[in-house]
Amino acid sequence: MTAADAIVLAGGRASRMGGVDKPAIVIGGRSMLDAALASVRECAEVVVVGPQRPELDARFGQVREVPPGSGPVAAIGTGLAALTSTAPFVVVLAADMPFLTDDTVRQLLSRAAESTADAVFAIDDSGRPQYLVGVWRRSALVAALAGLDSLVNQPMKAIVPTETTLVELPDIADCDTEEEVRRARESLATDRASARLDLDEARARLGSGLTPLVAYEAALSEVPGAALAAPITAAGPLPRFDVSAMDGYAVSGDGPWQLRRDVGFAGGARPEGLRPGEAVRIATGAHLPDGTTSVLRDEFATLTADELTRLPDTPIRGDVRKSGEDRNIGDLVAPAGTRVTAALRSAAASVEVTTGTVRGPVRARIVMTGDEIRSTGPLQTGQTRDSIGPVLPDLLAGCGVRVIDRVHLRDTAHSFDDMLTDTADFDLLVVVGATGGGAADQLRTALARAEARTLVPRLALRPGGSTIVAELPTGPTVLGLPGNPFAAIAVLLALTPTIVAARTASPLPRKILGPLHNAAEITAPAPRITPARHTPTGGWLGDPTVRTAHLAGLIDRDGLVIVPPNAPNGSTVEFLPLPC
């Protein structure tokens, strides 16, 4: 790991919690201070800033900002002065995040070592920077503190440098209220006991664990995106009758032939039967007259007056499509599980089949969360435009999902409850936001109240770690996506095709694999998903960095690539095409 020291802030007033010692609060069997210290255990020197704690291991230095409770900037200054090491980077963490891990710090340090920025900060699932989860260049931190007349009661933004890098990381939600502590404990109790799933394991769980939809009879033209629940067999032969495979002449016998004046057209009246030595003009697809022994295509024929002959040295071919040569009555057209596509509908119609027993298509309701989100009308103070809700129907349609509506939920403690019980109109609930551990993130506790069965508690994927997939007792699937726009779209494209396959009892999607030529620029300790474009020689070039708070990074890109940890250039990766 990159050489670094660490400052852990373990003081503060905790005014919204009645002045309790917040870092000492135990969540999931350890205090939030212990979680912070465990995440920096590989650092060269660690200083804890806050009240004296005799129980701490002696290897952790302890200091107190002066005056006590004078804010994070004063605490950082005190901690920096107490460090005796000269490591080039300094990790700064607040001890109020119960889900911190050493992987969080490793990823921040890795990005800091690769970057020329003065500081690297984590951003949470909603896209908000967390300035107390970061790595500083020591020189930049010293300069930022020296630039202030006083460190007392200064906000963190007073020292945040201009040159920064933001990295979306999972599980960095803080706990500032008793309600947030309660929900963090519930979250750990319900799903953090389960390991964070990599994408392959998540897909496998969804494929085997989701309940298929009920089968029913439908016109195939009305159910694009559905899948067959029973095989389709031919109700008629294909071709229905003997037809010409080429434009030319239907002939009887070896020739030469006397050409008749009538003509056979596809869909027109069938010419009268041929006698030996006769020929009739015929079009591709036309019903051949009785007595036809073969079709002489135009390019092999020569006509003198009314006598038709074969050109010398031309091959002898039948050029006849016999009735039933492609399909006979009862032949299999498509097995159960086949997606209802344009190709399937066409193949079925060609053998007189227009209906079938199907499951789906999956019907979805989209739920946008966040009091700050507004879809239409002028923005008020503190509001931001909904930039992904309007495009989700198109992206879901590309995955075979039929969107029935899109709604917006306020950030209240029980806003999800009615939606998770009144589920008659949809099979899939796509929720954007409310999946993390922040003050407005209510989905996980609502799913617990609804007694939902969680299949994917979280993903080992960056961005997208806070994703949750569950099945409600009434049947619908809940796909909880991060509120961050790019993370939401990336996870939607990675998981929705599997969800559709599982609900329609069809085979799981085949992966698109190929080389990522610049994988070493992108790879990280955890799997990453990033935009990519095709290269003229095959394979892809991925974007080493992407701004996740909007979708501009997808402009002029062909899709996304999933980059495994520690991948060298040329590694085989999975490609997710962007729906047109």
Secondary structure as GFF3:
##gff-version 3
##sequence-region A 1 580
A	DSSP	beta_strand	4	9	.	.	.	ID=ss1
A	DSSP	three_ten_helix	15	17	.	.	.	ID=ss2
A	DSSP	three_ten_helix	22	24	.	.	.	ID=ss3
A	DSSP	beta_strand	26	27	.	.	.	ID=ss4
A	DSSP	beta_strand	30	31	.	.	.	ID=ss5
A	DSSP	alpha_helix	32	39	.	.	.	ID=ss6
A	DSSP	beta_strand	46	49	.	.	.	ID=ss7
A	DSSP	beta_strand	60	63	.	.	.	ID=ss8
A	DSSP	alpha_helix	72	82	.	.	.	ID=ss9
A	DSSP	beta_strand	89	94	.	.	.	ID=ss10
A	DSSP	alpha_helix	102	114	.	.	.	ID=ss11
A	DSSP	beta_strand	119	123	.	.	.	ID=ss12
A	DSSP	beta_strand	129	137	.	.	.	ID=ss13
A	DSSP	alpha_helix	138	146	.	.	.	ID=ss14
A	DSSP	three_ten_helix	156	158	.	.	.	ID=ss15
A	DSSP	beta_strand	164	168	.	.	.	ID=ss16
A	DSSP	alpha_helix	178	187	.	.	.	ID=ss17
A	DSSP	pi_helix	188	192	.	.	.	ID=ss18
A	DSSP	alpha_helix	199	209	.	.	.	ID=ss19
A	DSSP	beta_strand	216	219	.	.	.	ID=ss20
A	DSSP	three_ten_helix	220	222	.	.	.	ID=ss21
A	DSSP	beta_strand	227	228	.	.	.	ID=ss22
A	DSSP	beta_strand	232	233	.	.	.	ID=ss23
A	DSSP	beta_strand	243	244	.	.	.	ID=ss24
A	DSSP	beta_strand	248	251	.	.	.	ID=ss25
A	DSSP	beta_strand	257	264	.	.	.	ID=ss26
A	DSSP	beta_strand	278	282	.	.	.	ID=ss27
A	DSSP	beta_strand	294	297	.	.	.	ID=ss28
A	DSSP	three_ten_helix	298	300	.	.	.	ID=ss29
A	DSSP	beta_strand	301	304	.	.	.	ID=ss30
A	DSSP	beta_strand	307	310	.	.	.	ID=ss31
A	DSSP	beta_strand	320	321	.	.	.	ID=ss32
A	DSSP	beta_strand	332	334	.	.	.	ID=ss33
A	DSSP	alpha_helix	342	349	.	.	.	ID=ss34
A	DSSP	beta_strand	355	359	.	.	.	ID=ss35
A	DSSP	beta_strand	362	369	.	.	.	ID=ss36
A	DSSP	beta_strand	373	374	.	.	.	ID=ss37
A	DSSP	beta_strand	384	385	.	.	.	ID=ss38
A	DSSP	three_ten_helix	389	391	.	.	.	ID=ss39
A	DSSP	alpha_helix	392	398	.	.	.	ID=ss40
A	DSSP	beta_strand	401	409	.	.	.	ID=ss41
A	DSSP	alpha_helix	417	421	.	.	.	ID=ss42
A	DSSP	beta_strand	428	432	.	.	.	ID=ss43
A	DSSP	alpha_helix	443	449	.	.	.	ID=ss44
A	DSSP	beta_strand	453	456	.	.	.	ID=ss45
A	DSSP	beta_strand	468	471	.	.	.	ID=ss46
A	DSSP	beta_strand	477	481	.	.	.	ID=ss47
A	DSSP	alpha_helix	485	503	.	.	.	ID=ss48
A	DSSP	beta_strand	512	516	.	.	.	ID=ss49
A	DSSP	alpha_helix	519	522	.	.	.	ID=ss50
A	DSSP	beta_strand	528	534	.	.	.	ID=ss51
A	DSSP	beta_strand	540	542	.	.	.	ID=ss52
A	DSSP	three_ten_helix	552	554	.	.	.	ID=ss53
A	DSSP	beta_strand	559	563	.	.	.	ID=ss54
A	DSSP	beta_strand	571	577	.	.	.	ID=ss55
###
